[in-house]
Amino acid sequence: MKHLTVAFLALGLALGFRAQTGEAYAFLNAPYSEAEDFIYTVASGSFQRAAGLVSEDAGPGLSADELADTWLGLLKTYGNFQGLEVSGADISGDRWTVHVFCSFERGKVDAAVDFSSLQNQKKVLGVRFTRTNDNRRP
């Protein structure tokens, strides 16, 4: 009985380690630089170029005009853009969400940029901007 318990514990530890290793692998391969490039492109006012980084499978709100409206609204609300920092990534189902913190004169905004975790196309599927009070994701 003691050997069976030890065997189950060893199996549980091995499966847990494998799950963590798989998760770490996924996060190492998240499209961090693509998210950063996309937000920099939007922030620079190159909305047509940013729209070119969007997947054909993307949801609404990612045309050049819609990106311009969204970004100009952020500038009006929070002041001049000061910089950005990639914070990390989440994975849920078939999507990565890479969090890019945008610093403005009057606050920080989390730009949550979505990508497919199944296809290696590295094209943007969606973006959401949420005000944050500090450096933690909402």
Order of alpha helices (4+ residues) and beta strands (2+ residues): alpha-alpha-alpha-alpha-beta-beta-beta-beta
